[in-house]
Amino acid sequence: MSTNGTNGRSTAPLATRLAEKICAFKPEHMSPRALSEARNAIIDTVACSLSGVPEPCVQILLATPGVADAPGPALIFGTNRRTSALDAALINGTASHALDYDDVSAVMGGHHSAPVTAPIFALGEQLKVSGRQVLAAYVIGVETEVRLARAVNFHHYDKGWHPTATLGVFGAAAASAFLLNLDVTKTAKALALAASFSAGLKANFGTMTKPMHVGHVARSGLFAALIAERGFDSNPGVLEHKQGWLEVFNGRGNYVPEKMFENWGSPWEIESAENGLKQFACCGSTHPAISMMLKLVKEEQITAEQVTAIEILAHKRRLPHTDNPDPRTPLAAKFSIQYTTARALTDGAVRIRDFEGEAMMEERVRRLLPLITTGPHPDMPEDSPKQFGSEVIVTLKDGRRLARRIDHLVCRGGDNPMSTDEMFEKFEDCASRALAHDQVMPLFERLETLETVTDIGQVARLLEPRLLPREVAERLKTNGNAVAAAKVDTHWVP
């Protein structure tokens, strides 16, 4: 255990202090709300993983020699392929973020569930752990990565790092170390290894590299724990070292280490109102503007034909990666606040299919793009704790100006959570891209009672498709989703 200095603070290395917290955690320490939020997050992440299986970024990895070729017990979700836990974490992690549809943490400045869920399932199958152990590993993994976020954000985010990756690797390592039952020394070494594996640049947003960030750190965090278990050495002082993670990634004066430990577990980070599930399959920074446009459409009964101008005033931090007035690829469309808001106006909804094929080139949407101006909202301070705000102002042909504003909306969470029906609607839409229709509800119901599962392999077996890829493609085509069907036909590696 660590010792205290004269000021009452621990003199142990930061990684060791984190390891002490991780190793002291037990499943019975989860509050009822933490358990519920963890279960919902895992349900949502599994859905997103299934939706990502046919995507080119996943299929290219599966077709690459040496990737997912190793024998092992871990399932690649939505396929009949099993491989090593490391390779399954890579593929499932990439798939979970392929559509950018996974949940969001405003504190983390990214996606907290995806980096943690993939290694938990992959390692969990290998170790035959219970559903309750899976939930506990998830809670402690999220706690670790978001606590690091509190120490380094928002400078870390503004500097250009992708926190889902640079911080998520610590969550993956912590969750994996918990499942492996590593002691404090080995857990600290796993975290120190994760510091050297930390990577991910926001410059690659809008490309296949962004979802691969998640697969990479899911694998790396698991790898760190596995080799630490076997005695691989690392420096537990790597976080605070003069050439360590905090100095290199943030720089002197731009981090507060003690924020990692303040009120640890009181409440758990997964209980925070700053987390939210995504209702739309695009960057979470676009969701406040989408929601305000949908509100205008519903409450004012406006149509695209009536509109002569649209002004989007968003919190300053929502714009650098979403101010894209001319998206020409599906990935670019996900990071275009202009396209997503225009789509909300034209269709009164934003769906997965709006980010597939040539959807972003539809004339009825593109004609609106030149009418849209964007800018930082003058009444939303950069240093405010509420950083997911947006105001949408439309000017109509009759001269009226209509506006709707929200100061903070982290997707669907806090006081505005998704209902069970809404969660299943999203789950079904996602899972049907990989599984037969009659497989979807049993999987959802099993995940709803995850804490009662004695072996996580029981859940994994429900993630294996009974349909061949060609049959999946035909069903998607029948349901009117020709673009997704073409992806399955073209890319799916059986």
C-alpha positions as CSV (number, residue, x, y, z in Angstrom):
1,M,0.0,0.0,0.0
2,S,1.1,3.6,-0.5
3,T,2.4,5.8,2.2
4,N,1.5,9.4,2.9
5,G,3.7,12.5,2.8
6,T,3.5,15.3,5.3
7,N,0.7,17.0,3.4
8,G,-1.5,13.9,3.7
9,R,-1.2,13.0,0.0
10,S,0.2,9.7,-1.1
11,T,3.8,9.6,-2.2
12,A,3.2,6.5,-4.3
13,P,3.4,6.8,-8.1
14,L,0.1,7.8,-9.7
15,A,-0.2,4.4,-11.5
16,T,0.2,2.6,-8.2
17,R,-2.5,4.8,-6.6
18,L,-4.9,4.0,-9.4
19,A,-4.0,0.3,-9.2
20,E,-4.9,0.4,-5.4
21,K,-8.3,1.7,-6.3
22,I,-8.8,-0.8,-9.0
23,C,-7.7,-3.8,-6.9
24,A,-9.9,-2.7,-4.0
25,F,-13.0,-2.7,-6.1
26,K,-15.5,-5.5,-5.8
27,P,-18.7,-6.2,-7.7
28,E,-20.8,-5.6,-4.5
29,H,-19.4,-2.0,-4.5
30,M,-21.6,-1.2,-7.6
31,S,-24.6,0.9,-6.6
32,P,-28.0,-0.1,-8.2
33,R,-27.7,2.9,-10.5
34,A,-24.2,2.0,-11.5
35,L,-25.3,-1.5,-12.3
36,S,-28.3,-0.3,-14.4
37,E,-26.2,2.3,-16.3
38,A,-23.5,-0.2,-17.0
39,R,-26.0,-2.7,-18.3
40,N,-27.6,-0.2,-20.6
41,A,-24.2,1.0,-21.9
42,I,-23.1,-2.6,-22.7
43,I,-26.4,-3.3,-24.4
44,D,-25.9,-0.2,-26.6
45,T,-22.3,-1.0,-27.3
46,V,-23.0,-4.5,-28.4
47,A,-25.7,-3.1,-30.7
48,C,-23.2,-0.7,-32.2
49,S,-20.7,-3.5,-32.6
50,L,-23.1,-5.6,-34.6
51,S,-24.0,-2.6,-36.8
52,G,-20.3,-2.0,-37.6
53,V,-19.5,-5.6,-38.8
54,P,-20.4,-5.0,-42.5
55,E,-18.4,-1.7,-42.6
56,P,-15.3,-1.6,-44.8
57,C,-13.1,-0.6,-41.9
58,V,-13.9,-3.9,-40.1
59,Q,-13.9,-6.1,-43.2
60,I,-10.6,-4.7,-44.4
61,L,-9.1,-5.7,-41.0
62,L,-10.6,-9.2,-41.3
63,A,-9.2,-9.6,-44.8
64,T,-5.7,-8.5,-43.8
65,P,-3.3,-11.5,-43.4
66,G,-2.3,-12.1,-39.8
67,V,-5.3,-10.3,-38.3
68,A,-7.8,-12.5,-36.5
69,D,-6.0,-15.6,-37.8
70,A,-4.9,-16.8,-34.4
71,P,-6.9,-19.6,-32.8
72,G,-8.8,-18.8,-29.7
73,P,-12.2,-18.9,-27.9
74,A,-13.2,-15.2,-28.5
75,L,-16.0,-14.5,-30.9
76,I,-15.9,-11.8,-33.5
77,F,-19.4,-10.4,-33.0
78,G,-21.8,-11.0,-35.8
79,T,-19.7,-13.7,-37.4
80,N,-19.0,-17.3,-36.9
81,R,-15.3,-16.7,-36.5
82,R,-13.4,-17.2,-33.2
83,T,-9.9,-16.0,-32.6
84,S,-7.6,-14.9,-29.8
85,A,-8.8,-12.4,-27.2
86,L,-6.4,-9.8,-28.5
87,D,-7.6,-10.0,-32.1
88,A,-11.3,-10.1,-31.0
89,A,-10.7,-7.0,-29.0
90,L,-9.2,-5.3,-32.1
91,I,-12.0,-6.2,-34.4
92,N,-15.0,-5.8,-32.0
93,G,-13.6,-2.5,-30.8
94,T,-13.3,-1.2,-34.3
95,A,-16.8,-2.4,-35.1
96,S,-18.2,-0.7,-32.0
97,H,-17.1,2.7,-33.3
98,A,-17.5,2.1,-37.0
99,L,-20.7,4.1,-37.3
100,D,-19.8,6.6,-34.6
101,Y,-23.1,5.5,-32.9
102,D,-21.7,4.5,-29.5
103,D,-22.3,6.4,-26.3
104,V,-20.6,9.6,-25.2
105,S,-19.0,11.1,-22.0
106,A,-18.8,14.9,-21.9
107,V,-16.2,14.7,-19.2
108,M,-14.0,12.3,-21.2
109,G,-14.6,14.3,-24.4
110,G,-15.2,11.0,-26.2
111,H,-16.8,7.6,-26.1
112,H,-16.3,5.8,-22.8
113,S,-17.9,2.4,-23.4
114,A,-16.3,1.2,-26.7
115,P,-12.7,0.9,-25.5
116,V,-13.7,-1.1,-22.4
117,T,-16.5,-3.4,-23.7
118,A,-14.5,-5.1,-26.4
119,P,-11.7,-6.4,-24.2
120,I,-14.1,-7.3,-21.4
121,F,-16.0,-9.7,-23.7
122,A,-13.0,-11.1,-25.4
123,L,-11.1,-11.8,-22.2
124,G,-14.3,-12.7,-20.4
125,E,-15.0,-15.6,-22.9
126,Q,-11.5,-16.9,-22.4
127,L,-11.8,-16.8,-18.6
128,K,-15.5,-17.8,-18.6
129,V,-16.4,-15.0,-16.2
130,S,-19.9,-14.2,-15.0
131,G,-22.1,-11.4,-16.2
132,R,-21.7,-9.6,-12.9
133,Q,-18.0,-9.7,-13.2
134,V,-18.3,-8.3,-16.7
135,L,-20.4,-5.4,-15.4
136,A,-18.0,-4.8,-12.5
137,A,-15.0,-4.7,-15.0
138,Y,-16.9,-2.3,-17.1
139,V,-17.6,0.1,-14.1
140,I,-14.0,0.1,-13.0
141,G,-12.7,0.5,-16.5
142,V,-14.9,3.5,-17.1
143,E,-14.0,5.0,-13.7
144,T,-10.3,4.8,-14.5
145,E,-10.4,6.4,-18.0
146,V,-12.8,9.2,-17.0
147,R,-10.9,10.0,-13.9
148,L,-7.8,10.5,-16.1
149,A,-10.0,12.8,-18.2
150,R,-10.8,14.9,-15.2
151,A,-7.1,15.4,-14.7
152,V,-6.2,16.5,-18.3
153,N,-9.3,17.9,-20.0
154,F,-10.2,20.1,-21.7
155,H,-6.7,21.0,-22.7
156,H,-6.0,17.4,-23.8
157,Y,-9.1,17.5,-26.1
158,D,-8.3,20.9,-27.5
159,K,-4.7,20.0,-28.2
160,G,-5.8,17.4,-30.8
161,W,-5.8,14.1,-28.9
162,H,-8.7,11.7,-29.4
163,P,-9.6,11.0,-25.7
164,T,-11.6,7.9,-26.6
165,A,-8.2,6.4,-27.6
166,T,-5.6,8.2,-25.5
167,L,-7.6,7.7,-22.3
168,G,-9.6,4.6,-23.3
169,V,-6.5,2.5,-23.4
170,F,-6.2,3.0,-19.6
171,G,-9.8,1.9,-19.2
172,A,-9.2,-1.2,-21.2
173,A,-6.1,-2.0,-19.2
174,A,-7.9,-1.4,-15.9
175,A,-10.9,-3.6,-16.8
176,S,-8.6,-6.4,-18.1
177,A,-6.4,-6.3,-15.0
178,F,-9.6,-6.5,-12.9
179,L,-10.8,-9.6,-14.7
180,L,-7.3,-11.2,-14.5
181,N,-7.3,-10.5,-10.7
182,L,-3.9,-8.8,-10.9
183,D,-2.4,-7.5,-7.7
184,V,-1.5,-3.8,-7.2
185,T,2.0,-4.1,-8.5
186,K,1.0,-5.8,-11.8
187,T,-2.0,-3.6,-12.3
188,A,0.2,-0.5,-11.9
189,K,2.6,-2.0,-14.5
190,A,-0.3,-2.7,-16.9
191,L,-1.4,1.0,-16.6
192,A,2.2,2.1,-17.1
193,L,2.4,0.0,-20.3
194,A,-0.9,1.5,-21.4
195,A,0.7,4.9,-21.1
196,S,3.2,4.0,-23.8
197,F,0.4,2.5,-26.0
198,S,-1.7,5.6,-25.7
199,A,-2.4,7.1,-29.2
200,G,-5.0,8.8,-31.3
201,L,-5.2,12.0,-33.3
202,K,-8.3,14.0,-34.0
203,A,-6.8,14.9,-37.4
204,N,-8.0,11.4,-38.5
205,F,-11.7,12.1,-37.7
206,G,-13.9,11.4,-40.7
207,T,-11.8,8.5,-41.8
208,M,-11.6,4.8,-41.1
209,T,-8.8,5.5,-38.7
210,K,-11.1,6.9,-36.1
211,P,-12.9,3.7,-35.3
212,M,-9.6,1.8,-35.6
213,H,-8.3,4.0,-32.7
214,V,-10.9,2.2,-30.5
215,G,-9.9,-1.3,-31.8
216,H,-6.2,-0.5,-31.3
217,V,-6.5,0.7,-27.7
218,A,-9.0,-2.1,-26.8
219,R,-6.3,-4.6,-27.9
220,S,-3.5,-2.6,-26.4
221,G,-5.1,-2.2,-23.0
222,L,-5.8,-6.0,-22.9
223,F,-2.3,-6.7,-24.1
224,A,-0.8,-4.5,-21.4
225,A,-2.7,-6.5,-18.7
226,L,-1.8,-9.9,-20.2
227,I,1.9,-9.2,-20.3
228,A,2.0,-7.5,-17.0
229,E,0.4,-10.7,-15.5
230,R,3.4,-12.6,-16.9
231,G,6.0,-10.2,-15.3
232,F,6.6,-7.7,-18.1
233,D,8.2,-4.6,-16.6
234,S,7.3,-0.9,-16.8
235,N,7.7,2.3,-14.8
236,P,4.8,3.0,-12.5
237,G,6.0,6.6,-12.4
238,V,5.4,7.0,-16.1
239,L,2.4,9.3,-15.7
240,E,4.1,12.0,-13.6
241,H,7.7,11.6,-14.9
242,K,9.3,14.7,-16.4
243,Q,9.2,12.9,-19.8
244,G,6.1,11.0,-18.9
245,W,2.5,10.8,-20.1
246,L,1.1,14.0,-18.4
247,E,4.0,16.2,-19.5
248,V,4.2,14.9,-23.1
249,F,0.5,14.8,-23.8
250,N,-0.6,17.9,-21.9
251,G,2.4,19.9,-20.8
252,R,3.3,21.6,-17.6
253,G,0.5,23.5,-16.0
254,N,-2.2,21.8,-18.0
255,Y,-3.2,18.9,-15.8
256,V,-4.3,18.3,-12.2
257,P,-3.3,14.8,-11.0
258,E,-5.3,14.9,-7.8
259,K,-8.5,15.1,-9.8
260,M,-8.0,11.4,-10.6
261,F,-8.7,10.5,-7.0
262,E,-11.2,13.1,-5.7
263,N,-14.4,11.4,-4.5
264,W,-13.5,8.1,-6.3
265,G,-16.6,6.0,-6.7
266,S,-18.9,8.6,-5.0
267,P,-20.7,8.4,-7.2
268,W,-19.2,6.1,-9.9
269,E,-18.5,7.9,-13.2
270,I,-20.9,5.7,-15.1
271,E,-23.7,7.3,-13.0
272,S,-22.9,10.8,-14.2
273,A,-25.5,12.8,-16.0
274,E,-22.7,13.8,-18.4
275,N,-23.0,10.4,-20.1
276,G,-25.5,9.8,-22.9
277,L,-26.5,7.2,-25.4
278,K,-26.6,8.3,-29.0
279,Q,-30.0,8.5,-30.7
280,F,-28.3,9.4,-34.1
281,A,-25.5,7.6,-35.9
282,C,-23.2,10.5,-36.1
283,C,-20.7,12.6,-34.1
284,G,-22.2,13.5,-30.7
285,S,-21.2,17.1,-31.1
286,T,-23.8,17.4,-33.9
287,H,-26.7,16.1,-31.7
288,P,-27.7,19.3,-29.9
289,A,-28.2,21.0,-33.3
290,I,-30.0,18.0,-34.7
291,S,-32.3,17.9,-31.7
292,M,-33.1,21.7,-32.0
293,M,-33.9,21.4,-35.7
294,L,-36.1,18.4,-35.0
295,K,-37.8,20.4,-32.3
296,L,-38.5,23.2,-34.8
297,V,-39.8,20.8,-37.4
298,K,-42.2,19.2,-34.9
299,E,-43.4,22.3,-33.1
300,E,-43.5,24.8,-35.9
301,Q,-44.4,22.4,-38.7
302,I,-41.8,23.9,-41.0
303,T,-40.5,22.3,-44.2
304,A,-37.3,22.6,-46.1
305,E,-39.1,24.4,-49.0
306,Q,-40.0,27.3,-46.6
307,V,-36.4,27.9,-45.4
308,T,-34.2,30.6,-46.9
309,A,-31.4,30.6,-44.3
310,I,-30.2,28.5,-41.3
311,E,-27.8,29.7,-38.6
312,I,-26.2,27.2,-36.3
313,L,-24.6,28.7,-33.2
314,A,-22.8,26.0,-31.2
315,H,-20.5,25.8,-28.2
316,K,-17.0,26.6,-29.5
317,R,-15.7,23.0,-28.7
318,R,-18.4,21.4,-30.9
319,L,-17.2,23.1,-34.1
320,P,-13.6,22.4,-35.0
321,H,-14.4,18.8,-36.0
322,T,-17.9,19.2,-37.2
323,D,-17.8,22.5,-39.3
324,N,-17.8,20.7,-42.6
325,P,-20.1,22.5,-45.2
326,D,-19.4,20.1,-48.1
327,P,-19.2,16.5,-47.0
328,R,-18.8,14.0,-49.8
329,T,-18.3,10.7,-48.1
330,P,-20.4,8.9,-45.5
331,L,-17.7,9.4,-42.8
332,A,-17.4,13.1,-43.6
333,A,-21.2,13.4,-43.3
334,K,-21.1,12.1,-39.8
335,F,-18.8,15.0,-38.9
336,S,-20.8,17.7,-40.7
337,I,-23.1,19.8,-38.4
338,Q,-24.4,21.3,-41.6
339,Y,-25.4,18.0,-43.3
340,T,-26.9,16.4,-40.1
341,T,-29.0,19.5,-39.3
342,A,-30.2,19.8,-43.0
343,R,-31.1,16.1,-42.9
344,A,-33.1,16.7,-39.8
345,L,-35.0,19.4,-41.6
346,T,-35.7,17.5,-44.8
347,D,-36.7,14.2,-43.2
348,G,-37.7,15.0,-39.7
349,A,-35.4,12.2,-38.6
350,V,-31.7,11.2,-38.8
351,R,-31.1,7.5,-39.5
352,I,-28.2,5.1,-40.1
353,R,-29.0,5.0,-43.9
354,D,-28.4,8.8,-44.1
355,F,-24.7,8.1,-43.7
356,E,-24.4,5.4,-46.3
357,G,-23.7,5.3,-50.0
358,E,-24.5,8.5,-51.8
359,A,-27.1,9.7,-49.2
360,M,-25.1,12.9,-48.5
361,M,-25.2,13.8,-52.2
362,E,-29.0,13.9,-52.4
363,E,-30.0,17.2,-54.1
364,R,-32.8,18.0,-51.7
365,V,-30.3,18.0,-48.8
366,R,-27.4,19.5,-50.7
367,R,-29.4,22.5,-51.8
368,L,-29.7,23.5,-48.1
369,L,-26.0,23.4,-47.4
370,P,-25.1,26.8,-48.9
371,L,-27.9,28.3,-46.8
372,I,-26.3,27.3,-43.6
373,T,-23.9,29.5,-41.6
374,T,-22.1,28.3,-38.4
375,G,-20.3,30.0,-35.5
376,P,-19.5,29.8,-31.8
377,H,-22.4,30.8,-29.6
378,P,-21.6,34.2,-27.9
379,D,-23.5,33.2,-24.8
380,M,-21.9,29.8,-24.3
381,P,-18.6,30.3,-22.5
382,E,-15.7,28.2,-23.5
383,D,-14.9,27.4,-19.8
384,S,-18.4,26.5,-18.9
385,P,-19.0,23.0,-17.6
386,K,-21.9,22.9,-20.1
387,Q,-20.2,22.3,-23.4
388,F,-22.8,20.5,-25.5
389,G,-25.0,23.4,-26.5
390,S,-26.5,24.7,-29.7
391,E,-29.0,27.2,-31.1
392,V,-30.6,26.8,-34.5
393,I,-32.2,29.8,-36.1
394,V,-34.2,29.4,-39.4
395,T,-35.4,32.2,-41.6
396,L,-38.5,31.5,-43.7
397,K,-39.7,32.9,-47.0
398,D,-42.4,34.9,-45.2
399,G,-39.7,36.7,-43.2
400,R,-40.2,34.9,-39.9
401,R,-37.2,33.9,-37.8
402,L,-37.7,30.9,-35.6
403,A,-35.1,29.6,-33.1
404,R,-34.6,26.8,-30.6
405,R,-31.8,26.6,-28.1
406,I,-30.4,24.1,-25.7
407,D,-27.4,24.8,-23.5
408,H,-26.3,21.2,-22.8
409,L,-27.3,17.9,-24.4
410,V,-25.0,15.0,-24.1
411,C,-27.0,12.8,-26.4
412,R,-29.7,10.9,-24.4
413,G,-28.7,10.8,-20.8
414,G,-29.2,12.6,-17.5
415,D,-32.7,13.9,-17.2
416,N,-33.5,12.8,-20.8
417,P,-32.6,9.1,-21.0
418,M,-33.7,6.7,-23.8
419,S,-36.7,4.6,-22.8
420,T,-36.5,0.8,-23.1
421,D,-38.6,1.0,-26.3
422,E,-36.2,3.6,-27.8
423,M,-33.2,1.5,-26.8
424,F,-34.7,-1.6,-28.5
425,E,-35.6,0.4,-31.6
426,K,-32.0,1.3,-31.9
427,F,-30.8,-2.2,-30.9
428,E,-33.0,-3.8,-33.6
429,D,-31.9,-1.4,-36.3
430,C,-28.2,-2.1,-35.5
431,A,-28.3,-5.8,-34.8
432,S,-30.4,-6.6,-37.9
433,R,-27.3,-5.7,-40.0
434,A,-25.7,-9.0,-38.8
435,L,-28.3,-11.2,-37.2
436,A,-31.5,-12.9,-38.2
437,H,-34.6,-11.0,-37.1
438,D,-35.7,-13.7,-34.6
439,Q,-32.2,-13.6,-33.0
440,V,-32.5,-9.9,-32.0
441,M,-35.1,-9.9,-29.2
442,P,-33.6,-13.0,-27.4
443,L,-30.2,-11.3,-27.4
444,F,-31.7,-8.0,-26.1
445,E,-33.5,-9.8,-23.3
446,R,-30.4,-11.8,-22.3
447,L,-28.4,-8.6,-22.1
448,E,-31.1,-7.0,-20.0
449,T,-30.4,-9.7,-17.4
450,L,-26.7,-9.7,-17.8
451,E,-25.9,-9.8,-14.1
452,T,-27.6,-13.2,-13.8
453,V,-25.4,-14.9,-16.5
454,T,-23.0,-17.4,-15.0
455,D,-20.7,-17.5,-18.1
456,I,-20.4,-14.7,-20.6
457,G,-20.0,-17.3,-23.3
458,Q,-23.8,-17.8,-23.0
459,V,-24.2,-14.3,-24.3
460,A,-21.5,-14.6,-27.0
461,R,-23.3,-17.6,-28.5
462,L,-26.3,-15.4,-29.1
463,L,-24.0,-13.0,-31.1
464,E,-23.3,-15.7,-33.7
465,P,-25.4,-15.2,-36.9
466,R,-27.6,-18.0,-38.1
467,L,-27.8,-16.4,-41.6
468,L,-25.1,-16.5,-44.2
469,P,-23.8,-13.1,-45.3
470,R,-25.7,-13.4,-48.6
471,E,-28.9,-14.1,-46.7
472,V,-28.3,-11.0,-44.5
473,A,-27.8,-8.9,-47.7
474,E,-31.1,-10.2,-49.2
475,R,-33.0,-9.4,-46.0
476,L,-31.5,-5.9,-45.8
477,K,-32.5,-5.3,-49.5
478,T,-36.0,-6.5,-48.8
479,N,-36.3,-4.1,-45.9
480,G,-35.3,-1.2,-48.3
481,N,-31.7,-0.9,-47.1
482,A,-29.9,-1.5,-50.4
483,V,-26.7,0.4,-49.4
484,A,-26.1,-1.8,-46.3
485,A,-27.0,-4.9,-48.4
486,A,-24.3,-3.9,-50.9
487,K,-21.7,-3.5,-48.1
488,V,-22.4,-7.1,-47.0
489,D,-22.2,-8.4,-50.5
490,T,-19.0,-6.6,-51.3
491,H,-17.0,-6.6,-48.1
492,W,-18.2,-9.4,-45.8
493,V,-15.5,-11.9,-45.1
494,P,-17.2,-15.2,-44.0
